[in-house]
Every structure is written in structure tokens, then in C-alpha cells.
Amino acid sequence: MAITKEEIKGTKIINEVQSSNIIRTEYDTETKKLITEFKNGLKYEYDDVPHQLYTSFRSAKSQGNFFNLNIAKVFKYKKVS
């Protein structure tokens, strides 16, 4: 698993992820919102994710494992269309 592409647009950091479950993430450094897109087509928005935690996610050996342990179900989230 790895970050295959990274793009910065203003306050947003957009990463394409090579993972068994995650396709793409978009993190807003201003609002601390993280949008995660999964291979099943669903997208979820996670609130108040610290920037340092997202930095750790990006540099993790396994983004999927890091996400499951440190972000999923730890932070308040909602499904987005």
C-alpha cells in the first residue's frame, strides 16, 4: 500500500492510495475534515482529524491499516454523496 499521487489545492491535500480498501483521500487543513473514498464507491467525511494524524496516515507503511486503527470509528463521520 502506498500513496500513488498527491496534489495540493489551497488548503486541501488530495491523495490517491494503493490499498485493498481505500482509493482516495481529501484532507482540508483548515477545517480538519477528511473525506475518504472506498473501492465500493462509498465516501465518508470524518470530522476534526488532526493534521499531524493525517500526516502520519500519509507516511504509514499501510494506509489501510493505519486508517482502520486510528481514524475509522475513532472520529465522528457521515456518509457523503
Helices and strands as residue ranges (DSSP letters): E 2-9, E 12-18, E 22-28, E 34-38, E 43-46, H 51-59, H 63-70, E 77-80
